[in-house]
Amino acid sequence: MSIQQLIATLKADLPQKDITLYPPASAQLMQQLEAALGVVLPADFREFYAFCNGFGSAEFLFHITPIEEILHFKDYQPHQFLFAEYGACVDFWIVEIAPEATSYRILSQGSAGEMVFLTDSLALFIHRFLQGDIFGLLDWAAELAN
């Protein structure tokens, strides 16, 4: 699934999902994030944030973190940021961007507290949430370990 297909899905399926899209992020806000992280956002992240600055799901207390919140927290490793969380940081997902912005990884906290690689596709990560709600994301690391 491409980021364009994901955005089309979000536009079409919102009435069927408990999702509230946040207003799009400005180019200036994305540049602030890039400066804070010391990286260039990958194209799919730029496209996603230009469409919506994250979203929330009240039913599952899940949200894709808006850039303003990312900028507020500074306690990350270089080139990483909190991308999504469930509950009050009960579970969370981190994005790690390679300095040259040619690749990135979405990581989840494993059962022993270690960070586990899930995917290098923003569209797949969000699609997985849309298909299986929060449980689709929570079970993902365990599935990959098997």
SERO-4910 file (N, C-alpha, C, O; in steps of 0.05 Angstrom, whole numbers):
BEGIN
 pado doro    nc1    nc2    nc3   cac1   cac2   cac3    cc1    cc2    cc3    oc1    oc2    oc3
  Met    A     17    -23      0      0      0      0     18     25      0     37     27     16
  Ser    A     12     43    -17     27     68    -19     15     89      0     -7     86      9
  Ile    A     30    110      5     19    132     22     -5    145      9    -24    154     23
  Gln    A     -6    147    -18    -29    158    -32    -53    140    -28    -75    151    -24
  Gln    A    -50    114    -29    -72     96    -25    -82     98      4   -106     97      9
  Leu    A    -63    100     23    -71    103     51    -88    128     55   -108    127     69
  Ile    A    -79    150     44    -93    175     47   -121    173     35   -140    183     46
  Ala    A   -123    160     12   -149    156     -1   -167    138     18   -191    143     20
  Thr    A   -155    118     31   -170    101     49   -180    118     73   -203    115     82
  Leu    A   -162    134     84   -170    151    107   -193    170     99   -212    174    114
  Lys    A   -192    181     75   -213    199     66   -239    184     63   -261    194     70
  Ala    A   -238    160     52   -263    145     46   -275    131     71   -299    129     73
  Asp    A   -258    121     89   -267    104    111   -272    118    137   -280    105    156
  Leu    A   -267    144    139   -269    158    164   -297    155    177   -298    151    202
  Pro    A   -319    156    162   -345    153    176   -348    126    189   -364    123    207
  Gln    A   -333    106    180   -336     79    191   -317     74    214   -319     54    228
  Lys    A   -298     92    218   -278     89    239   -281    110    260   -292    131    255
  Asp    A   -271    105    284   -271    124    306   -245    139    305   -228    138    323
  Ile    A   -241    155    283   -216    170    279   -222    199    274   -241    206    259
  Thr    A   -207    216    287   -209    245    283   -182    254    271   -161    252    284
  Leu    A   -183    263    246   -158    273    234   -152    301    245   -170    318    248
  Tyr    A   -127    306    250   -118    333    259   -114    349    233   -107    338    213
  Pro    A   -117    376    235   -112    392    211    -84    389    200    -65    383    215
  Pro    A    -80    393    174    -54    389    162    -32    406    175    -37    428    185
  Ala    A     -8    396    174     15    410    184     25    429    162     24    422    139
  Ser    A     35    452    170     47    470    150     75    461    142     88    446    157
  Ala    A     84    471    120    112    465    111    131    476    132    152    463    137
  Gln    A    125    499    144    142    511    164    144    493    189    166    490    200
  Leu    A    122    481    197    122    463    220    139    438    214    154    428    231
  Met    A    136    427    190    153    404    182    182    411    182    199    395    190
  Gln    A    189    436    173    217    445    173    227    447    202    251    441    207
  Gln    A    210    456    220    218    458    248    225    430    259    245    427    273
  Leu    A    209    411    252    214    383    261    240    373    249    257    361    264
  Glu    A    245    378    224    270    369    211    294    382    225    314    368    230
  Ala    A    292    407    231    314    421    244    319    410    272    342    406    280
  Ala    A    297    404    287    300    393    314    312    366    314    328    359    331
  Leu    A    305    350    293    315    322    292    342    320    277    357    300    280
  Gly    A    349    341    262    373    340    246    372    321    222    392    309    214
  Val    A    347    318    211    343    300    188    323    314    169    311    334    175
  Val    A    321    302    145    300    310    126    278    289    128    284    265    127
  Leu    A    253    297    132    232    278    133    229    263    107    231    275     86
  Pro    A    225    237    108    221    222     84    195    232     69    177    243     82
  Ala    A    194    228     44    172    239     27    145    229     37    126    245     37
  Asp    A    142    204     45    116    194     54    107    208     80     83    212     84
  Phe    A    126    214     98    118    229    122    110    257    115     90    267    126
  Arg    A    124    270     97    116    297     89     88    297     76     72    314     82
  Glu    A     83    277     60     56    275     47     34    270     68     13    282     67
  Phe    A     40    252     87     21    246    108     15    271    125     -8    278    129
  Tyr    A     37    284    134     33    307    151     21    331    136      8    348    149
  Ala    A     24    333    110     11    353     94    -19    347     92    -35    366     89
  Phe    A    -26    322     93    -54    314     92    -67    317    120    -89    329    122
  Cys    A    -54    307    140    -64    310    168    -40    310    187    -20    295    182
  Asn    A    -41    325    207    -19    327    227    -24    306    248    -25    312    272
  Gly    A    -28    281    239    -34    259    257    -64    255    260    -80    270    248
  Phe    A    -72    236    277   -100    232    282   -103    218    309    -84    207    320
  Gly    A   -128    219    319   -134    206    345   -157    186    342   -174    190    325
  Ser    A   -157    166    359   -179    147    360   -188    145    389   -173    134    406
  Ala    A   -211    157    396   -220    158    424   -225    130    435   -219    125    458
  Glu    A   -236    112    419   -243     86    429   -219     71    440   -221     57    460
  Phe    A   -196     74    427   -173     59    435   -151     76    447   -129     67    453
  Leu    A   -157    102    451   -137    121    462   -111    119    447    -90    121    459
  Phe    A   -113    116    421    -90    114    403    -88    140    388   -108    151    380
  His    A    -63    149    384    -61    172    365    -33    172    352    -13    163    362
  Ile    A    -34    183    327    -10    189    313     -2    217    322    -18    236    320
  Thr    A     22    220    332     30    244    345     32    268    327     46    267    306
  Pro    A     19    290    334     22    315    318     50    326    322     63    322    342
  Ile    A     59    341    302     87    351    302     91    369    327    113    369    338
  Glu    A     71    385    335     75    402    358     82    386    383     99    395    399
  Glu    A     70    363    386     77    345    409    104    334    406    119    331    426
  Ile    A    112    326    382    139    315    378    159    336    385    179    330    398
  Leu    A    155    361    377    173    383    384    175    388    413    195    397    423
  His    A    153    383    428    152    388    456    171    369    472    183    377    492
  Phe    A    172    344    463    189    324    477    216    323    463    218    321    439
  Lys    A    237    325    480    264    325    468    281    302    478    306    302    474
  Asp    A    270    283    492    285    262    504    288    237    487    282    215    496
  Tyr    A    296    241    462    299    218    443    328    215    436    344    233    440
  Gln    A    333    192    425    359    187    413    361    204    388    340    213    377
  Pro    A    385    210    378    387    226    353    371    213    330    371    189    327
  His    A    357    230    315    342    222    291    318    204    298    308    190    280
  Gln    A    308    205    322    284    190    330    263    208    341    269    230    352
  Phe    A    237    200    338    216    214    351    192    195    357    189    174    344
  Leu    A    177    203    377    153    188    384    132    193    362    122    215    359
  Phe    A    125    172    348    107    174    326     78    168    333     59    181    323
  Ala    A     74    149    351     47    141    358     47    129    386     67    119    395
  Glu    A     24    132    399     22    120    426     -6    111    431    -26    120    419
  Tyr    A     -8     92    450    -33     81    459    -35     86    489    -16     80    504
  Gly    A    -58     96    497    -61    103    526    -42    126    532    -34    141    515
  Ala    A    -35    128    557    -16    149    565     12    136    564     24    131    585
  Cys    A     22    132    540     47    119    535     49     90    546     70     81    555
  Val    A     25     77    547     25     49    554     41     33    534     58     17    541
  Asp    A     36     38    509     52     28    487     58     51    468     42     70    466
  Phe    A     81     50    455     88     72    437    105     61    414    116     40    416
  Trp    A    106     77    394    121     71    370    139     94    363    130    117    363
  Ile    A    163     88    356    184    108    351    192    106    321    193     84    310
  Val    A    197    129    309    208    129    282    237    137    284    244    156    298
  Glu    A    254    122    271    283    128    270    289    133    240    287    115    223
  Ile    A    299    157    235    304    165    207    335    165    203    349    177    219
  Ala    A    344    152    182    372    153    175    379    182    168    364    196    155
  Pro    A    403    191    176    410    219    171    408    228    142    403    251    137
  Glu    A    412    210    124    410    218     95    382    217     85    377    222     61
  Ala    A    362    209    102    334    209     96    327    190     73    306    193     60
  Thr    A    344    170     68    337    151     47    322    127     59    311    111     45
  Ser    A    322    125     86    308    103     98    300    111    127    310    130    138
  Tyr    A    280     96    137    272     99    164    261     72    174    256     54    158
  Arg    A    258     71    200    247     47    213    226     55    233    230     75    248
  Ile    A    204     40    235    185     44    256    189     21    276    189     -2    269
  Leu    A    194     29    301    201     11    322    179     10    344    165     30    348
  Ser    A    176    -13    357    157    -16    378    173    -26    403    193    -39    400
  Gln    A    162    -20    426    175    -30    450    168    -59    453    144    -67    454
  Gly    A    188    -76    456    184   -104    459    177   -111    488    176    -94    505
  Ser    A    171   -137    493    163   -146    519    184   -142    541    178   -139    564
  Ala    A    209   -142    533    231   -138    552    241   -109    553    261   -103    565
  Gly    A    225    -91    540    232    -63    540    251    -55    517    256    -31    514
  Glu    A    260    -74    502    277    -67    479    261    -57    455    237    -62    454
  Met    A    273    -42    437    259    -32    414    261    -53    391    283    -63    385
  Val    A    238    -59    379    236    -80    359    228    -68    333    209    -52    332
  Phe    A    242    -74    311    235    -65    284    209    -77    275    206   -101    276
  Leu    A    190    -60    266    165    -69    255    164    -67    225    159    -86    211
  Thr    A    170    -43    215    167    -38    187    183    -13    178    191      3    195
  Asp    A    187    -11    153    198     13    141    178     26    122    185     40    103
  Ser    A    152     22    129    130     33    113    110     47    131     96     34    146
  Leu    A    108     73    129     88     88    143     60     79    135     42     76    152
  Ala    A     55     75    110     29     66    100     21     39    112     -2     35    120
  Leu    A     40     21    113     34     -6    124     28     -4    154      9    -17    164
  Phe    A     43     13    169     38     16    197      9     26    202     -6     15    218
  Ile    A      1     47    188    -26     59    192    -47     40    182    -68     37    194
  His    A    -42     27    159    -61      7    149    -65    -16    169    -88    -25    173
  Arg    A    -44    -24    182    -46    -45    202    -65    -36    225    -81    -52    234
  Phe    A    -62    -11    233    -80     -1    253   -109      0    243   -128     -8    257
  Leu    A   -113      9    219   -140     11    208   -153    -16    205   -178    -18    209
  Gln    A   -138    -37    199   -149    -64    196   -154    -78    222   -174    -93    224
  Gly    A   -137    -74    242   -139    -89    266   -141    -73    292   -137    -83    314
  Asp    A   -146    -47    288   -147    -29    311   -121    -31    326   -100    -39    315
  Ile    A   -121    -24    351    -96    -24    367    -85    -52    370    -60    -55    372
  Phe    A   -102    -72    370    -92    -99    374    -75   -109    350    -57   -125    354
  Gly    A    -81    -99    326    -64   -105    303    -36    -96    307    -17   -109    298
  Leu    A    -32    -72    320     -6    -62    325      7    -76    349     31    -82    348
  Leu    A     -8    -80    370      3    -92    394     14   -121    390     33   -129    402
  Asp    A      1   -135    372      9   -163    367     31   -165    346     43   -187    343
  Trp    A     37   -144    332     55   -144    310     83   -154    318     94   -172    305
  Ala    A     95   -142    338    122   -150    346    123   -180    353    142   -193    346
  Ala    A    103   -190    367    102   -218    374    101   -236    349    114   -256    347
  Glu    A     85   -227    330     83   -242    305    109   -243    290    117   -264    280
  Leu    A    123   -221    290    149   -220    276    170   -238    290    188   -248    277
  Ala    A    168   -241    317    187   -257    332    183   -287    327    202   -302    330
  Asn    A    159   -295    318    153   -323    314    162   -332    287    158   -356    280
***
